[in-house]
Amino acid sequence: MTIFLVTYFIAFMAVAFVLRSYMVYRATGINPVVRHAPDSAHMYVGMLFGALILGVSATLLVQAFSDNPQVYLHALPSFHPNQGWLGITLMLIAFFVLALAQIQMGRSWRIGIDAKNETELVTHGLFRISRNPIFLTMQVALLGLFLCLPNLGTLLVLVVAHIAIQFQVRLEEVHLTRLHGEAFEAYCRRTRRWL
């Protein structure tokens, strides 16, 4: 299980952030990783996402290298003996949906909110079902991690991720309303934020 989880999150980070950033930069010449002004809401949400990456990494390192990881991570009771398989299934589904959503986003994909470069409003494919399929898959992947390793560390990561994503989505909605106006508002009326 530990080998799968470590491999999964390395692959997830590579596909979700590194590969997509490279592909967008190569296609547009624009760095898709947006830096925000100090002391802004955008910067603080970005810091929360950085803390989440560190939290997942620390949890997996303790799990992989500690003789008794549950002592450090404070194991929580499982609700079913096969919940780890459910977690793995959710994580694999999330991985493939994430990759598909990023492909469908194309050149509009960013890490952070890019106020300097206009991006196309993406409403096709998975974005017809959910306005935020990428953030949704991130939450599903972290739920899968919690089901595989039910402990206080993975629970904290899951809760903080949910809060950070809720803030980020609302910041993006303000930006997209400014950028696309009525087209984005019409999209919001016909497509739910999540599902």
C-alpha positions in Angstrom: 0.0 0.0 0.0 2.7 2.5 0.9 4.6 2.0 -2.3 1.4 2.5 -4.3 0.6 5.7 -2.3 4.1 7.2 -2.7 4.1 6.4 -6.4 0.6 7.7 -6.9 1.3 11.1 -5.4 4.6 11.5 -7.3 2.7 10.8 -10.5 -0.2 13.0 -9.5 2.1 15.9 -8.8 4.0 15.4 -12.0 0.8 15.2 -14.1 -1.2 17.9 -12.2 1.5 20.5 -12.0 4.9 19.8 -13.6 3.9 18.3 -17.0 0.9 20.6 -17.5 2.9 23.7 -16.6 5.6 22.7 -19.1 3.0 22.0 -21.9 1.2 25.3 -21.4 4.5 27.2 -21.3 5.7 25.5 -24.5 2.4 26.1 -26.3 2.0 29.8 -25.2 5.3 31.1 -23.9 3.4 32.1 -20.8 4.5 30.8 -17.4 1.2 29.2 -16.1 2.5 29.4 -12.5 1.2 32.8 -11.3 2.9 34.6 -8.5 0.7 37.0 -6.4 1.5 40.1 -4.5 2.5 39.6 -0.9 -0.2 39.9 1.7 -3.0 39.2 -0.8 -5.7 36.6 -0.4 -4.3 34.8 -3.5 -0.9 34.5 -1.8 -2.4 33.0 1.4 -4.4 30.5 -0.5 -1.3 29.5 -2.4 0.5 29.1 0.9 -2.3 26.8 2.0 -1.8 24.7 -1.1 2.0 24.6 -0.4 1.2 23.4 3.2 -1.0 20.7 1.8 1.7 19.4 -0.4 4.1 19.3 2.5 1.5 17.6 4.7 0.9 14.8 2.2 4.6 14.4 1.7 5.3 14.3 5.5 2.5 11.8 6.0 3.8 9.5 3.3 7.4 9.8 4.5 6.4 8.8 8.0 4.3 6.0 6.6 7.2 4.7 4.5 10.1 5.1 6.9 8.7 4.8 10.4 8.7 1.5 12.2 5.3 2.3 13.7 3.8 5.1 11.7 0.4 5.0 13.3 1.9 6.1 16.6 3.1 9.4 15.0 0.1 9.8 12.7 -2.6 8.8 15.3 -4.6 6.1 13.5 -8.3 6.4 13.3 -10.6 3.4 13.2 -11.6 2.0 9.8 -15.3 1.7 9.0 -14.8 -1.3 6.7 -12.1 -3.9 6.2 -11.9 -3.1 2.5 -12.0 0.7 2.7 -8.4 0.8 1.4 -9.6 -0.7 -1.9 -12.3 2.0 -2.1 -9.6 4.6 -1.5 -7.4 3.2 -4.2 -10.3 3.1 -6.6 -11.2 6.7 -5.9 -7.6 7.8 -6.3 -7.3 6.1 -9.7 -10.5 7.5 -11.0 -9.4 11.0 -9.8 -6.1 10.6 -11.6 -7.6 9.9 -14.9 -10.4 12.5 -14.6 -7.7 15.1 -13.6 -5.6 14.3 -16.7 -8.6 14.5 -19.0 -9.8 17.8 -17.5 -6.4 19.3 -17.9 -6.3 18.2 -21.5 -9.7 19.8 -22.1 -8.6 23.0 -20.4 -5.7 23.3 -22.9 -4.0 26.6 -22.9 -6.3 28.1 -20.3 -4.8 26.1 -17.5 -3.0 28.0 -14.7 -1.8 27.6 -11.2 -3.2 30.7 -9.6 -5.2 33.5 -11.1 -3.6 35.1 -14.2 -4.8 38.7 -14.4 -2.3 39.6 -17.1 -3.2 37.2 -19.8 -6.6 36.5 -21.1 -7.7 32.9 -21.1 -10.5 31.2 -23.0 -13.6 30.2 -20.9 -13.6 26.4 -21.0 -17.2 25.0 -20.9 -16.9 21.7 -22.9 -16.1 18.1 -22.0 -16.0 17.6 -18.2 -16.6 21.3 -17.7 -20.2 20.8 -18.9 -20.7 18.6 -15.8 -18.7 20.6 -13.3 -17.2 24.0 -13.3 -14.3 22.7 -11.3 -13.5 19.1 -12.2 -9.8 19.5 -11.4 -10.4 20.8 -7.9 -13.0 18.1 -7.5 -10.6 15.4 -8.4 -8.0 16.7 -6.0 -10.5 16.4 -3.2 -11.5 12.9 -4.3 -7.8 11.9 -4.4 -7.3 13.1 -0.9 -10.5 11.4 0.3 -9.0 8.2 -1.2 -5.7 8.8 0.7 -7.7 9.2 3.9 -9.5 5.9 3.3 -6.2 4.2 2.6 -4.5 5.7 5.6 -7.2 6.8 8.1 -5.2 8.9 10.6 -5.2 12.5 11.9 -2.6 13.5 9.4 -4.6 12.5 6.3 -7.8 13.9 7.9 -6.2 17.3 8.5 -4.9 17.4 4.9 -8.4 16.5 3.7 -10.1 19.3 5.7 -7.5 22.0 4.9 -7.7 21.0 1.2 -11.4 21.4 1.2 -11.2 24.9 2.8 -8.3 26.0 0.5 -10.1 24.8 -2.6 -13.4 26.6 -1.5 -11.5 29.9 -1.2 -9.6 29.4 -4.5 -12.7 28.6 -6.4 -14.5 31.7 -5.2 -11.5 33.9 -6.0 -11.4 32.3 -9.5 -15.1 33.0 -10.0 -14.6 36.7 -9.3 -11.8 36.8 -11.8 -13.8 34.9 -14.5 -16.8 37.2 -14.0 -14.5 40.2 -14.6 -12.9 38.5 -17.6 -15.9 36.9 -19.3 -18.9 38.8 -17.9 -22.3 37.5 -19.0 -20.7 34.4 -20.7 -19.4 33.2 -17.4 -22.6 34.1 -15.5 -24.6 32.1 -18.0 -22.2 29.2 -17.6 -22.7 29.3 -13.8 -26.5 29.2 -14.3 -26.3 26.0 -16.4 -23.4 24.2 -14.7 -22.9 23.5 -11.0 -19.8 24.5 -9.2 -19.1 20.8 -8.3 -21.6 18.2 -9.6 
